[in-house]
Amino acid sequence: MNDKQKAELDDAISSLEHRIMGLAITLSMANTKLDELRSEVDQLKAIRDGKRPDLLSSLDFALDLPDFIEAIPSSVRGRIIALAQELEETGDTLLDRLWQETRALLLYDAIYADVDAEYDLPNPILSRTIRGCIDHAGRVPDGADRDTLLCECPQILAAIESAYQKHIRVQLQAMGKQAEAHLQTMGKNYR
């Protein structure tokens, strides 16, 4: 591969890394897009460095799971380990599911802490409402819990949705920084 081709690949890699950092969409869409962009960056780096890209696309599950579990914040680690034991998925599918659930639990804990500090509601209703908000990308879904909260404490719905928006932005910024660090580390590993 000549220098011009390497430079073109470096430009493409740089562009993709910049797009990864610029993601400002909902959490579920960001996760999918980040995975696609990481894969493209890995493929381009492999081509540039003369390695076989197909070998880079598969994760070594036996090595990745312990690293993943260790990287999970301790506040949710036990819940994620319990979930991993319940699920039937394996390999990359399991890692992806656990990663999504880790992000959802961190978001849940942050929203719960914000809202519970201001409002005194029964835990089951608050828990279900927050989880519903997370599952519906920041909007508390219609249903019995929403109706109950509208009667008992209507301002809590806005508080939950506002806390979601606040913490999802923080989480997306953190994901962007993690993606950048990961890509820098990967770049060093492939040189």
Secondary structure, 3 states (H helix, E strand, C coil): CCHHHHHHHHHHHHHHHHHHHCCCCCHHHHHHHHHHHHHHHHHHHHHHCCCCHHHHCCCCHHHHHHHHHHHCCHHHHHHHHHHHHHCCCCHHHHHHHHHHHHHHHHHHHHHHHHHHHHCCCCHHHHHHHHHHHHHCCCCCCCCHHHHHHHHHCCHHHHHHHHHHHHHHHHHHHHHHHHHHHHHHHHHHHCC
